[in-house]
Amino acid sequence: MTISLENYPQLKLIAWNRREGDSLSESEALSLYERNWSYVDQNSLSDHERAFIEHLVKTVGNGVFHV
């Protein structure tokens, strides 16, 4: 599954070095969240993006979120 950065504002912010319109794999998305969690504004996470992160942790991270 490819992930569009446009659908996840906080992911888009931490993927600042990607080109406009780029997409990521689920594994790449989880890795970005984990490496850059300190830059994610958790209060600004939408319910949609929060559920997406939970999905990534369960399916890609085997239930573990390395932050």
Distance bins in CASP14 RR format, pairs under 12 A and 6 or more apart:
PFRMAT RR
TARGET T0000
AUTHOR 0000-0000-0000
RMODE 2
METHOD distances of the structure
MODEL  1
1 7 0 0 0 0 0 1 0 0 0 0 0
1 23 0 0 0 0 1 0 0 0 0 0 0
1 24 0 0 0 0 1 0 0 0 0 0 0
1 25 1 0 0 1 0 0 0 0 0 0 0
1 26 1 0 1 0 0 0 0 0 0 0 0
1 27 0 0 0 0 0 1 0 0 0 0 0
1 28 0 0 0 0 0 1 0 0 0 0 0
1 29 0 0 0 0 1 0 0 0 0 0 0
1 30 0 0 0 0 0 1 0 0 0 0 0
1 52 0 0 0 0 0 1 0 0 0 0 0
1 55 0 0 0 0 0 1 0 0 0 0 0
1 56 0 0 0 0 0 1 0 0 0 0 0
1 59 0 0 0 0 1 0 0 0 0 0 0
1 60 0 0 0 0 0 1 0 0 0 0 0
2 21 0 0 0 0 0 1 0 0 0 0 0
2 22 0 0 0 0 1 0 0 0 0 0 0
2 23 1 0 1 0 0 0 0 0 0 0 0
2 24 1 0 0 1 0 0 0 0 0 0 0
2 25 1 0 0 1 0 0 0 0 0 0 0
2 26 0 0 0 0 1 0 0 0 0 0 0
2 27 0 0 0 0 0 1 0 0 0 0 0
2 28 0 0 0 0 1 0 0 0 0 0 0
2 29 0 0 0 0 1 0 0 0 0 0 0
3 11 1 0 0 1 0 0 0 0 0 0 0
3 12 0 0 0 0 0 1 0 0 0 0 0
3 15 0 0 0 0 1 0 0 0 0 0 0
3 18 0 0 0 0 0 1 0 0 0 0 0
3 21 0 0 0 0 0 1 0 0 0 0 0
3 22 0 0 0 0 1 0 0 0 0 0 0
3 23 1 0 1 0 0 0 0 0 0 0 0
3 24 1 0 1 0 0 0 0 0 0 0 0
3 25 1 0 0 1 0 0 0 0 0 0 0
3 26 1 0 0 1 0 0 0 0 0 0 0
3 27 0 0 0 0 1 0 0 0 0 0 0
3 28 1 0 0 1 0 0 0 0 0 0 0
3 29 1 0 1 0 0 0 0 0 0 0 0
3 30 0 0 0 0 1 0 0 0 0 0 0
3 31 0 0 0 0 0 1 0 0 0 0 0
3 32 0 0 0 0 1 0 0 0 0 0 0
3 33 0 0 0 0 0 1 0 0 0 0 0
3 49 0 0 0 0 0 1 0 0 0 0 0
3 52 0 0 0 0 1 0 0 0 0 0 0
3 53 0 0 0 0 0 1 0 0 0 0 0
3 55 0 0 0 0 0 1 0 0 0 0 0
3 56 0 0 0 0 1 0 0 0 0 0 0
3 60 0 0 0 0 0 1 0 0 0 0 0
4 11 0 0 0 0 1 0 0 0 0 0 0
4 12 0 0 0 0 1 0 0 0 0 0 0
4 15 0 0 0 0 0 1 0 0 0 0 0
4 18 0 0 0 0 0 1 0 0 0 0 0
4 20 0 0 0 0 0 1 0 0 0 0 0
4 21 1 0 0 1 0 0 0 0 0 0 0
4 22 0 0 0 0 1 0 0 0 0 0 0
4 23 1 0 1 0 0 0 0 0 0 0 0
4 24 0 0 0 0 1 0 0 0 0 0 0
4 25 0 0 0 0 0 1 0 0 0 0 0
4 29 0 0 0 0 0 1 0 0 0 0 0
4 52 0 0 0 0 0 1 0 0 0 0 0
5 11 1 0 1 0 0 0 0 0 0 0 0
5 12 1 0 1 0 0 0 0 0 0 0 0
5 13 0 0 0 0 1 0 0 0 0 0 0
5 14 0 0 0 0 1 0 0 0 0 0 0
5 15 1 0 1 0 0 0 0 0 0 0 0
5 16 0 0 0 0 1 0 0 0 0 0 0
5 17 0 0 0 0 0 1 0 0 0 0 0
5 18 1 0 0 1 0 0 0 0 0 0 0
5 19 0 0 0 0 1 0 0 0 0 0 0
5 20 0 0 0 0 1 0 0 0 0 0 0
5 21 1 0 0 1 0 0 0 0 0 0 0
5 22 1 0 0 1 0 0 0 0 0 0 0
5 23 1 0 0 1 0 0 0 0 0 0 0
5 24 1 0 0 1 0 0 0 0 0 0 0
5 28 0 0 0 0 0 1 0 0 0 0 0
5 29 0 0 0 0 1 0 0 0 0 0 0
5 32 0 0 0 0 1 0 0 0 0 0 0
5 49 0 0 0 0 0 1 0 0 0 0 0
5 52 0 0 0 0 0 1 0 0 0 0 0
6 12 1 0 0 1 0 0 0 0 0 0 0
6 15 0 0 0 0 0 1 0 0 0 0 0
6 18 0 0 0 0 0 1 0 0 0 0 0
6 20 0 0 0 0 1 0 0 0 0 0 0
6 21 1 0 0 1 0 0 0 0 0 0 0
6 22 0 0 0 0 1 0 0 0 0 0 0
6 23 0 0 0 0 1 0 0 0 0 0 0
6 24 0 0 0 0 0 1 0 0 0 0 0
6 49 0 0 0 0 0 1 0 0 0 0 0
7 21 0 0 0 0 0 1 0 0 0 0 0
7 23 0 0 0 0 1 0 0 0 0 0 0
7 24 0 0 0 0 0 1 0 0 0 0 0
7 29 0 0 0 0 0 1 0 0 0 0 0
7 46 0 0 0 0 1 0 0 0 0 0 0
7 48 1 0 0 1 0 0 0 0 0 0 0
7 49 0 0 0 0 1 0 0 0 0 0 0
7 51 0 0 0 0 0 1 0 0 0 0 0
7 52 0 0 0 0 1 0 0 0 0 0 0
8 14 0 0 0 0 1 0 0 0 0 0 0
8 15 0 0 0 0 1 0 0 0 0 0 0
8 23 0 0 0 0 0 1 0 0 0 0 0
8 24 0 0 0 0 1 0 0 0 0 0 0
8 26 0 0 0 0 0 1 0 0 0 0 0
8 29 1 0 0 1 0 0 0 0 0 0 0
8 30 0 0 0 0 0 1 0 0 0 0 0
8 32 0 0 0 0 0 1 0 0 0 0 0
8 33 0 0 0 0 1 0 0 0 0 0 0
8 40 0 0 0 0 0 1 0 0 0 0 0
8 44 0 0 0 0 0 1 0 0 0 0 0
8 45 0 0 0 0 1 0 0 0 0 0 0
8 46 0 0 0 0 1 0 0 0 0 0 0
8 47 0 0 0 0 0 1 0 0 0 0 0
8 48 1 0 0 1 0 0 0 0 0 0 0
8 49 1 0 1 0 0 0 0 0 0 0 0
8 50 0 0 0 0 0 1 0 0 0 0 0
8 51 0 0 0 0 0 1 0 0 0 0 0
8 52 1 0 0 1 0 0 0 0 0 0 0
8 53 0 0 0 0 1 0 0 0 0 0 0
8 55 0 0 0 0 0 1 0 0 0 0 0
8 56 0 0 0 0 0 1 0 0 0 0 0
9 15 0 0 0 0 0 1 0 0 0 0 0
9 40 0 0 0 0 0 1 0 0 0 0 0
9 41 0 0 0 0 1 0 0 0 0 0 0
9 44 1 0 0 1 0 0 0 0 0 0 0
9 45 0 0 0 0 1 0 0 0 0 0 0
9 46 1 0 0 1 0 0 0 0 0 0 0
9 48 0 0 0 0 1 0 0 0 0 0 0
9 49 1 0 0 1 0 0 0 0 0 0 0
9 50 0 0 0 0 0 1 0 0 0 0 0
9 52 0 0 0 0 0 1 0 0 0 0 0
10 16 0 0 0 0 0 1 0 0 0 0 0
10 29 0 0 0 0 0 1 0 0 0 0 0
10 32 0 0 0 0 1 0 0 0 0 0 0
10 33 0 0 0 0 1 0 0 0 0 0 0
10 36 0 0 0 0 1 0 0 0 0 0 0
10 37 0 0 0 0 1 0 0 0 0 0 0
10 39 0 0 0 0 1 0 0 0 0 0 0
10 40 1 0 1 0 0 0 0 0 0 0 0
10 41 1 0 0 1 0 0 0 0 0 0 0
10 42 0 0 0 0 1 0 0 0 0 0 0
10 43 0 0 0 0 0 1 0 0 0 0 0
10 44 1 0 0 1 0 0 0 0 0 0 0
10 45 1 0 1 0 0 0 0 0 0 0 0
10 46 0 0 0 0 1 0 0 0 0 0 0
10 48 0 0 0 0 0 1 0 0 0 0 0
10 49 1 0 1 0 0 0 0 0 0 0 0
10 50 0 0 0 0 1 0 0 0 0 0 0
10 52 0 0 0 0 1 0 0 0 0 0 0
10 53 0 0 0 0 1 0 0 0 0 0 0
11 18 0 0 0 0 1 0 0 0 0 0 0
11 22 0 0 0 0 0 1 0 0 0 0 0
11 23 0 0 0 0 0 1 0 0 0 0 0
11 24 1 0 0 1 0 0 0 0 0 0 0
11 26 0 0 0 0 0 1 0 0 0 0 0
11 28 0 0 0 0 1 0 0 0 0 0 0
11 29 1 0 0 1 0 0 0 0 0 0 0
11 30 0 0 0 0 1 0 0 0 0 0 0
11 31 0 0 0 0 0 1 0 0 0 0 0
11 32 1 0 0 1 0 0 0 0 0 0 0
11 33 1 0 0 1 0 0 0 0 0 0 0
11 34 0 0 0 0 0 1 0 0 0 0 0
11 35 0 0 0 0 0 1 0 0 0 0 0
11 36 0 0 0 0 1 0 0 0 0 0 0
11 37 0 0 0 0 0 1 0 0 0 0 0
11 39 0 0 0 0 0 1 0 0 0 0 0
11 40 0 0 0 0 1 0 0 0 0 0 0
11 41 0 0 0 0 0 1 0 0 0 0 0
11 44 0 0 0 0 0 1 0 0 0 0 0
11 45 0 0 0 0 1 0 0 0 0 0 0
11 46 0 0 0 0 0 1 0 0 0 0 0
11 48 0 0 0 0 0 1 0 0 0 0 0
11 49 1 0 0 1 0 0 0 0 0 0 0
11 50 0 0 0 0 0 1 0 0 0 0 0
11 52 0 0 0 0 1 0 0 0 0 0 0
11 53 0 0 0 0 1 0 0 0 0 0 0
11 56 0 0 0 0 1 0 0 0 0 0 0
12 18 0 0 0 0 1 0 0 0 0 0 0
12 19 0 0 0 0 0 1 0 0 0 0 0
12 20 0 0 0 0 1 0 0 0 0 0 0
12 21 0 0 0 0 1 0 0 0 0 0 0
12 22 0 0 0 0 1 0 0 0 0 0 0
12 23 0 0 0 0 0 1 0 0 0 0 0
12 24 0 0 0 0 0 1 0 0 0 0 0
12 29 0 0 0 0 0 1 0 0 0 0 0
12 32 0 0 0 0 0 1 0 0 0 0 0
12 33 0 0 0 0 0 1 0 0 0 0 0
12 36 0 0 0 0 0 1 0 0 0 0 0
12 39 0 0 0 0 0 1 0 0 0 0 0
12 40 0 0 0 0 0 1 0 0 0 0 0
12 44 0 0 0 0 0 1 0 0 0 0 0
12 49 0 0 0 0 1 0 0 0 0 0 0
13 32 0 0 0 0 0 1 0 0 0 0 0
13 33 0 0 0 0 0 1 0 0 0 0 0
13 36 0 0 0 0 1 0 0 0 0 0 0
13 39 1 0 0 1 0 0 0 0 0 0 0
13 40 1 0 0 1 0 0 0 0 0 0 0
13 41 1 0 0 1 0 0 0 0 0 0 0
13 44 0 0 0 0 1 0 0 0 0 0 0
13 45 0 0 0 0 0 1 0 0 0 0 0
13 49 0 0 0 0 0 1 0 0 0 0 0
14 24 0 0 0 0 0 1 0 0 0 0 0
14 28 0 0 0 0 0 1 0 0 0 0 0
14 29 0 0 0 0 1 0 0 0 0 0 0
14 30 0 0 0 0 0 1 0 0 0 0 0
14 31 0 0 0 0 0 1 0 0 0 0 0
14 32 1 0 1 0 0 0 0 0 0 0 0
14 33 1 0 0 1 0 0 0 0 0 0 0
14 34 0 0 0 0 0 1 0 0 0 0 0
14 35 0 0 0 0 1 0 0 0 0 0 0
14 36 1 1 0 0 0 0 0 0 0 0 0
14 37 0 0 0 0 1 0 0 0 0 0 0
14 38 0 0 0 0 1 0 0 0 0 0 0
14 39 1 0 1 0 0 0 0 0 0 0 0
14 40 1 0 0 1 0 0 0 0 0 0 0
14 41 0 0 0 0 0 1 0 0 0 0 0
14 45 0 0 0 0 0 1 0 0 0 0 0
14 49 0 0 0 0 0 1 0 0 0 0 0
14 53 0 0 0 0 0 1 0 0 0 0 0
15 21 0 0 0 0 0 1 0 0 0 0 0
15 22 1 0 0 1 0 0 0 0 0 0 0
15 23 0 0 0 0 0 1 0 0 0 0 0
15 24 1 0 0 1 0 0 0 0 0 0 0
15 28 0 0 0 0 1 0 0 0 0 0 0
15 29 0 0 0 0 1 0 0 0 0 0 0
15 31 0 0 0 0 0 1 0 0 0 0 0
15 32 1 0 1 0 0 0 0 0 0 0 0
15 33 0 0 0 0 1 0 0 0 0 0 0
15 35 0 0 0 0 0 1 0 0 0 0 0
15 36 0 0 0 0 1 0 0 0 0 0 0
15 39 0 0 0 0 0 1 0 0 0 0 0
15 40 0 0 0 0 0 1 0 0 0 0 0
16 22 0 0 0 0 0 1 0 0 0 0 0
16 32 0 0 0 0 0 1 0 0 0 0 0
16 36 0 0 0 0 1 0 0 0 0 0 0
16 39 0 0 0 0 1 0 0 0 0 0 0
17 32 0 0 0 0 0 1 0 0 0 0 0
17 36 0 0 0 0 0 1 0 0 0 0 0
18 24 1 0 0 1 0 0 0 0 0 0 0
18 28 0 0 0 0 1 0 0 0 0 0 0
18 29 0 0 0 0 0 1 0 0 0 0 0
18 32 0 0 0 0 1 0 0 0 0 0 0
22 28 0 0 0 0 1 0 0 0 0 0 0
22 29 0 0 0 0 0 1 0 0 0 0 0
22 32 0 0 0 0 0 1 0 0 0 0 0
23 29 0 0 0 0 1 0 0 0 0 0 0
24 30 0 0 0 0 1 0 0 0 0 0 0
24 31 0 0 0 0 1 0 0 0 0 0 0
24 32 1 0 0 1 0 0 0 0 0 0 0
24 33 0 0 0 0 0 1 0 0 0 0 0
24 52 0 0 0 0 0 1 0 0 0 0 0
24 56 0 0 0 0 0 1 0 0 0 0 0
24 60 0 0 0 0 0 1 0 0 0 0 0
25 31 0 0 0 0 1 0 0 0 0 0 0
25 32 0 0 0 0 0 1 0 0 0 0 0
25 56 0 0 0 0 0 1 0 0 0 0 0
25 59 0 0 0 0 0 1 0 0 0 0 0
25 60 0 0 0 0 1 0 0 0 0 0 0
26 32 0 0 0 0 0 1 0 0 0 0 0
26 33 0 0 0 0 0 1 0 0 0 0 0
26 52 0 0 0 0 1 0 0 0 0 0 0
26 53 0 0 0 0 0 1 0 0 0 0 0
26 55 0 0 0 0 1 0 0 0 0 0 0
26 56 1 0 1 0 0 0 0 0 0 0 0
26 57 0 0 0 0 0 1 0 0 0 0 0
26 58 0 0 0 0 0 1 0 0 0 0 0
26 59 1 0 0 1 0 0 0 0 0 0 0
26 60 1 0 1 0 0 0 0 0 0 0 0
26 61 0 0 0 0 1 0 0 0 0 0 0
27 33 0 0 0 0 0 1 0 0 0 0 0
27 34 0 0 0 0 0 1 0 0 0 0 0
27 56 0 0 0 0 1 0 0 0 0 0 0
27 59 0 0 0 0 1 0 0 0 0 0 0
27 60 1 0 1 0 0 0 0 0 0 0 0
27 61 0 0 0 0 1 0 0 0 0 0 0
27 62 0 0 0 0 0 1 0 0 0 0 0
28 34 0 0 0 0 0 1 0 0 0 0 0
28 35 0 0 0 0 0 1 0 0 0 0 0
28 56 0 0 0 0 0 1 0 0 0 0 0
28 60 0 0 0 0 1 0 0 0 0 0 0
29 35 0 0 0 0 0 1 0 0 0 0 0
29 36 0 0 0 0 0 1 0 0 0 0 0
29 49 0 0 0 0 0 1 0 0 0 0 0
29 52 0 0 0 0 1 0 0 0 0 0 0
29 53 0 0 0 0 1 0 0 0 0 0 0
29 55 0 0 0 0 1 0 0 0 0 0 0
29 56 1 0 0 1 0 0 0 0 0 0 0
29 57 0 0 0 0 0 1 0 0 0 0 0
29 59 0 0 0 0 0 1 0 0 0 0 0
29 60 0 0 0 0 1 0 0 0 0 0 0
29 61 0 0 0 0 0 1 0 0 0 0 0
30 36 0 0 0 0 0 1 0 0 0 0 0
30 37 0 0 0 0 0 1 0 0 0 0 0
30 52 0 0 0 0 1 0 0 0 0 0 0
30 53 1 0 0 1 0 0 0 0 0 0 0
30 54 0 0 0 0 0 1 0 0 0 0 0
30 55 0 0 0 0 1 0 0 0 0 0 0
30 56 1 0 1 0 0 0 0 0 0 0 0
30 57 1 0 0 1 0 0 0 0 0 0 0
30 58 0 0 0 0 0 1 0 0 0 0 0
30 59 0 0 0 0 1 0 0 0 0 0 0
30 60 1 0 1 0 0 0 0 0 0 0 0
30 61 1 0 0 1 0 0 0 0 0 0 0
30 62 0 0 0 0 0 1 0 0 0 0 0
30 63 0 0 0 0 0 1 0 0 0 0 0
30 64 0 0 0 0 0 1 0 0 0 0 0
30 65 0 0 0 0 1 0 0 0 0 0 0
30 66 0 0 0 0 1 0 0 0 0 0 0
30 67 0 0 0 0 0 1 0 0 0 0 0
31 37 0 0 0 0 0 1 0 0 0 0 0
31 56 0 0 0 0 1 0 0 0 0 0 0
31 57 0 0 0 0 0 1 0 0 0 0 0
31 60 0 0 0 0 1 0 0 0 0 0 0
31 61 0 0 0 0 1 0 0 0 0 0 0
31 65 0 0 0 0 0 1 0 0 0 0 0
31 66 0 0 0 0 1 0 0 0 0 0 0
31 67 0 0 0 0 0 1 0 0 0 0 0
32 39 0 0 0 0 0 1 0 0 0 0 0
32 40 0 0 0 0 1 0 0 0 0 0 0
32 53 0 0 0 0 0 1 0 0 0 0 0
32 56 0 0 0 0 0 1 0 0 0 0 0
32 60 0 0 0 0 0 1 0 0 0 0 0
32 67 0 0 0 0 0 1 0 0 0 0 0
33 39 0 0 0 0 1 0 0 0 0 0 0
33 40 1 0 0 1 0 0 0 0 0 0 0
33 42 0 0 0 0 0 1 0 0 0 0 0
33 45 0 0 0 0 0 1 0 0 0 0 0
33 49 0 0 0 0 1 0 0 0 0 0 0
33 50 0 0 0 0 0 1 0 0 0 0 0
33 52 0 0 0 0 1 0 0 0 0 0 0
33 53 1 0 0 1 0 0 0 0 0 0 0
33 54 0 0 0 0 0 1 0 0 0 0 0
33 55 0 0 0 0 0 1 0 0 0 0 0
33 56 1 0 0 1 0 0 0 0 0 0 0
33 57 0 0 0 0 1 0 0 0 0 0 0
33 60 0 0 0 0 0 1 0 0 0 0 0
33 61 0 0 0 0 0 1 0 0 0 0 0
33 65 1 0 0 1 0 0 0 0 0 0 0
33 66 0 0 0 0 1 0 0 0 0 0 0
33 67 1 0 0 1 0 0 0 0 0 0 0
34 40 0 0 0 0 0 1 0 0 0 0 0
34 53 0 0 0 0 1 0 0 0 0 0 0
34 56 0 0 0 0 1 0 0 0 0 0 0
34 57 0 0 0 0 1 0 0 0 0 0 0
34 60 0 0 0 0 0 1 0 0 0 0 0
34 61 0 0 0 0 1 0 0 0 0 0 0
34 64 0 0 0 0 1 0 0 0 0 0 0
34 65 1 0 0 1 0 0 0 0 0 0 0
34 66 1 0 1 0 0 0 0 0 0 0 0
34 67 1 0 1 0 0 0 0 0 0 0 0
35 65 0 0 0 0 0 1 0 0 0 0 0
35 66 0 0 0 0 1 0 0 0 0 0 0
35 67 0 0 0 0 1 0 0 0 0 0 0
36 66 0 0 0 0 0 1 0 0 0 0 0
36 67 0 0 0 0 1 0 0 0 0 0 0
37 45 0 0 0 0 0 1 0 0 0 0 0
37 53 0 0 0 0 1 0 0 0 0 0 0
37 57 0 0 0 0 0 1 0 0 0 0 0
37 65 0 0 0 0 1 0 0 0 0 0 0
37 66 0 0 0 0 1 0 0 0 0 0 0
37 67 1 0 1 0 0 0 0 0 0 0 0
38 67 1 0 0 1 0 0 0 0 0 0 0
39 67 0 0 0 0 0 1 0 0 0 0 0
40 49 0 0 0 0 1 0 0 0 0 0 0
40 50 0 0 0 0 0 1 0 0 0 0 0
40 53 0 0 0 0 1 0 0 0 0 0 0
40 65 0 0 0 0 0 1 0 0 0 0 0
40 67 0 0 0 0 1 0 0 0 0 0 0
41 49 0 0 0 0 0 1 0 0 0 0 0
41 50 0 0 0 0 0 1 0 0 0 0 0
42 49 0 0 0 0 0 1 0 0 0 0 0
42 50 0 0 0 0 1 0 0 0 0 0 0
42 53 0 0 0 0 1 0 0 0 0 0 0
42 67 0 0 0 0 0 1 0 0 0 0 0
43 50 0 0 0 0 0 1 0 0 0 0 0
44 50 0 0 0 0 0 1 0 0 0 0 0
45 51 0 0 0 0 1 0 0 0 0 0 0
45 52 0 0 0 0 1 0 0 0 0 0 0
45 53 1 0 0 1 0 0 0 0 0 0 0
45 54 0 0 0 0 0 1 0 0 0 0 0
46 52 0 0 0 0 1 0 0 0 0 0 0
46 53 0 0 0 0 0 1 0 0 0 0 0
47 53 0 0 0 0 0 1 0 0 0 0 0
47 54 0 0 0 0 0 1 0 0 0 0 0
48 54 0 0 0 0 0 1 0 0 0 0 0
48 55 0 0 0 0 0 1 0 0 0 0 0
49 55 0 0 0 0 0 1 0 0 0 0 0
49 56 0 0 0 0 0 1 0 0 0 0 0
50 56 0 0 0 0 0 1 0 0 0 0 0
50 57 0 0 0 0 0 1 0 0 0 0 0
51 57 0 0 0 0 0 1 0 0 0 0 0
51 58 0 0 0 0 0 1 0 0 0 0 0
52 58 0 0 0 0 0 1 0 0 0 0 0
52 59 0 0 0 0 0 1 0 0 0 0 0
52 60 0 0 0 0 0 1 0 0 0 0 0
53 59 0 0 0 0 0 1 0 0 0 0 0
53 60 0 0 0 0 0 1 0 0 0 0 0
53 61 0 0 0 0 0 1 0 0 0 0 0
53 63 0 0 0 0 0 1 0 0 0 0 0
53 65 1 0 0 1 0 0 0 0 0 0 0
53 67 0 0 0 0 0 1 0 0 0 0 0
54 60 0 0 0 0 0 1 0 0 0 0 0
54 61 0 0 0 0 0 1 0 0 0 0 0
54 63 0 0 0 0 1 0 0 0 0 0 0
54 65 0 0 0 0 1 0 0 0 0 0 0
55 61 0 0 0 0 0 1 0 0 0 0 0
55 63 0 0 0 0 0 1 0 0 0 0 0
55 65 0 0 0 0 0 1 0 0 0 0 0
56 62 0 0 0 0 0 1 0 0 0 0 0
56 63 0 0 0 0 1 0 0 0 0 0 0
56 64 0 0 0 0 0 1 0 0 0 0 0
56 65 0 0 0 0 1 0 0 0 0 0 0
56 66 0 0 0 0 0 1 0 0 0 0 0
57 63 1 0 1 0 0 0 0 0 0 0 0
57 64 1 0 0 1 0 0 0 0 0 0 0
57 65 1 0 1 0 0 0 0 0 0 0 0
57 66 0 0 0 0 1 0 0 0 0 0 0
57 67 0 0 0 0 0 1 0 0 0 0 0
58 64 0 0 0 0 1 0 0 0 0 0 0
58 65 0 0 0 0 1 0 0 0 0 0 0
60 66 0 0 0 0 0 1 0 0 0 0 0
61 67 0 0 0 0 0 1 0 0 0 0 0
END
